[in-house]
Amino acid sequence: MLTAMKIKGFRPTASVYRKADINGLYLTIYPNGNKKWEFRFLSPIHNKRRSLRVGDAQFLSLSDARNEVLRLNQLLSQGIDPIEQKKIEELNIQQQAQAQYQLDNRITFAQLYHEFGVFCSSSFGGGEPRWMPYTQQKHDERFANHVLPFIGGMPVAEITEDNITNLLLAIQARGTLSIRDKVKQVLTSIFQYAFDKKYCQRNVMKFLPVSIFAKRESNHFKHITTDKELSEFLYQTSSIQASFEVVCAIRLGIMFFLRPSELVGMRWNDVDFEGRVADVYSSKIKKIHTVPLSTQAIDLLTSLYGLTGHSPYVFLSSYSNNAEPISRDSLGNALRRNGIKNIHPHGFRHTASTMLNEMDFSADAIELQLSHKVQGVRGVYNKAQKLDERRILMQAWSDHLQKLGWAY
């Protein structure tokens, strides 16, 4: 049980540590000297341990923190998860704000963007949010730099197609056509949302000119397609300077050729060592994607388990206090920092697809392993997973990598 004197006496160490009080209240002490109150509890909804930040010990006293935890425990006694309740309260705040906007009919574009972001990042009916945290972060960065400074303060009802056209042309003039197209895509969704919510009487995105926008040539992610290039890449990455988790993610990335977001989100619950498979949720095809594990992959995962097996995530971030995996940008950033610029982590998929086709594996097996959707009637009726063939494919691919110089 904590006292004010004990709290004052706790000193920072090289790593985060916690001190327990009562009723699930903990004091977390960080290496920088910050002390935060945390409530740890068993969720009555998810039946798993969760934690909720209660406040900063610099501003919230021990007695006030205990009172807050008593309130949270009362919610638990009613079968309410405090984290879910907080989400509901935040959503209610957004809905109340939305009602106020509708009353004065003067919602600005910045307010609209925030509301739309909350809507897209919320889960409805147990489904996945439209925007995952990484996606929202990227949209926020683009809009903060290219949109909000110009139309953020304008009432949505007063924004014209000329305003949007000039904004997009300004982005185009800077030569960032990919950003222009991504901003335009989000603006199209935002103004359709605004029109449906009656924030504006016309969807200005439907009246934009066409011919004045330069066409952007589609660029594939950087990738390599020959044994010589691949051997050089494997040699370069054998001494890459990065955390062990990131190094393993790069190695398993080229072996598994998953989408980077799917790879870094892998959980240990997804890995079946005995069955020699990993079942990873694919956001692209909206279902579980099975990855047969080669002998080399088993060895690498076993080594990694000794470091991150205590957490849910295979590729645990060393900065997240066991709560988050590494970001999908970590792989590309590590490659660039080490001077490897001829391949992008998403390009691992292009490399594997090209070379496996040259190794005479069936196109169906390769497409299944890439977790691509099979289009048309054939995709509807052909449910075969070709798992045995894909086991052979994945082992052959790891053997090929090893033959080219990959040291596992």
Buried (B, 14 or more C-beta within 10 A) or exposed (E): EBEEEEBEEBEBEEEBBBBEBEEBBBBBBBEEEEBBBBBBBEBBEEEEEBBBEBBEBEEBBBEEBBEBBEEBBEBBEEEBBBBBBBEEEEEEEBEEBBEEBEEEEBBBBBBBBBBBBBBBBBEEEEEEBBBBEBBBEBBBEBBEEBBBEBBBEBBBBEBEBEBBBEBBBEBBEEEBBEBBBBBBEBBBEBBEBBBEBEBBEEBBBEEBEEEEBEEEEEEEBBBBBEBEBBBBBBEBBEEBEBBEBBBBBBBBBBBBBBBBBBBBBBBBEBBEEEEBBBBBBBBEEEEEBBBBBBEBBBEBBEEBBEBBBEBBBBBBBEEEBEEBBBBBBBBBBBBEEBEBEBBBBBBBBBBBBBBBEEEEBBEBBBBBBBBBEBEEEEEEEEEEEBEEBBBEBBBBBBBBBBEBBBEB
